[in-house]
Amino acid sequence: MKNKVLGLAPVGMVMSYLRFSKKGLSQKLLHQIKYKNKPSLAKILGQMYGSFLMDNGFDQSWDEVVPVPLYHKKLKIRGYNQSEQFALGLAKALKISSCNHLIRKIPTPTQTNKSRMERWENVEDVFEACSPAEIKGKMLLLVDDVLTTGATMAACANTLQEHHPKSIDFIALAAGN
């Protein structure tokens, strides 16, 4: 997975809880979370993965969990950010805070049917740090629901990097090949 973003963003580790497969269990879970009003499912999966990470030596790896943000109008329509729910579960299990250090300042169309290059262009310059002073020197865990090409997380990481965190790692609920 790390090879998806190597050289495109300042990232240490890249991890996911589930392997994404079309028509598989991971797609069904993500569909429930995003479109069937099941934010608690994302939080539970975050707690499960966070507990696994705690039990496997990652208990001091991060200071804060940072979810990839939704555009404010999409957030209002959905009622929650699925990545934030997963992040809250991770943070609870890891005994650290979840902080919304980023905002999505420009709405973007879905990435679903876009090529790798179109995905990069779709998210270029759409994120902004909303608490830059709180980022400096922190070990951050950037969280998204799905990691496909890594374009969204790389764009977020590049925005965060402008404010000098100590490190940035990626975690997704599910990731493709």
N, C-alpha and C positions, 0 to 999 in steps of 0.2 A: 504494500500500500504506500509506503513512503516514497517509492519511485514516482508516484503520480505527482508529487509536489516538490521533489528534489530540485533544487536550484530555482524554484519559483516562489518560495516562501521560506522564512526563517523558522524551521521546524525541527524539533528533536525527534520525539517518538510519534508514530501514527498508529492508532489502535481502533479496533471496533469490537463491539460485543457480538454482533451477528454477521454472518456472511449473507449479503443480499442476493436473492435469486428470484427472478420473475416467476410469478405464480407459486412461489414457495411460502413457507411459514413466515419468513421475515417480511415479505411484501404484504402478507395478510395482516401482520401485526402493525406495520407502518400505516396501512390503510385504515385500520381501526383507530389508531392514535390520531392521525391527521384529519380524517374525514368523517369519523363516526363518534366524535366527541368523547374520546377515551384518554384524556390527559393523564389520568391516574395510572394507566398502563405504562406510559413512558416513565413516570416517576418510579414505579415499582421496578421496572427493568434497570433504571439507573441505580437504584439501591442494590439490586442484585449484582450488577457489574462492579459497583463501588466496593461492595463487600469482598468480592473476588480479588480486586486490586489491593485492598487492605491486607488480605490474607497472603498475598504474594509479593510483599515487600515494597509496595508503592505508597505506603502510609505517609511519607514525608516528601513526596515528589512535587507537590503543588501547593501554592498559597491560596489560589482562587480558581473557581470554575467560571468560564465565560461562555454563555450560550451565543450561537449565531442568531442575530435578531431577525424578526419579521418586520416588514414595512408596517407602519402604524395602522393603516386602513385594513390590511389583511389580518392583523392582530385583532382589530375590533370585530371584524366579521367572524373569525374563527373563535375568538374568545380566549385564546391561550396560544402560547408559542410551544410547539411540541419539543423543540430543542431545549427550551428553557425547562420544561418539565423533566426531561431526561437529565439535564444538568442539576436540577434541584435534588433528584434522587442520588446522583453521584456525590454531590456535595455533602448530603446528609450522611451517607455511608463513609465518606472520606474524612468527615469531621472538619470541613473547611467551608468557606462561604461561596455562594454563587453570586456573581456580580455582573450586572448588565453594563459593561464598559463600552458597548458598541450600539450604534443606531444605524438602521438602514435608511439613508436619507433620500433614496430614489427607489420607486417601485420597479420591480423587474418581472418580466413574464416568467412562467415556469421554465425550468431547465430541462424538463423531461424529454422533449423531442429535439434537443439541440446537439450539434456536434461538439467535440471537445473545444475547438476554437471559438465557436459561438457561445459556449458556456463561459469561457474566460472573458470575452467581450461583454457578455450580459451582466457580469458582476464587477467589472472594472470601475473603480472610483464610486461605488455606491455606499460604502460604509464610512462611518466617522466615529472617532472616539469621543465619548461624552464625559469621561472622567480621566483625562490624560495624566494628571498628577498621581492618581491612585494606581497607575499601571507600572510606573518606573520601579525597577528592581524586583518585580514579582515573578514568581514561577507560575505561569498561566496554563490552564487546561482548557483549550478551545473545543466547544462541543457543538455538534450538529446531528441531525437525525440520520441523514444518508450521506455517505462519501462516495461519489461516483468518479468524477475526474479530479476532484480536489479544488476546483476553481473557487467555489464560495469560501471554503476555509482558508485558502491561500490569500484571497483578497482581504479577509478579516485579519489574518496574521500580519500581512503587510501593513495594514492600518495600525494594528497594535504595536508593531515593531517601531513605528515612528516615535513612540513614547518610551522606549528603552526598557522593556521588561527584561528580567534575567533570562527567561526561557519561555518558549511556547511549544506545547505538545498538542496533538489533535486526538480527539476521541469522537467516534460516530456510533450511533446506535447500530447501524448496519453499513456495510461497505461492499461494493461490487468488486469484481476481479481487477 
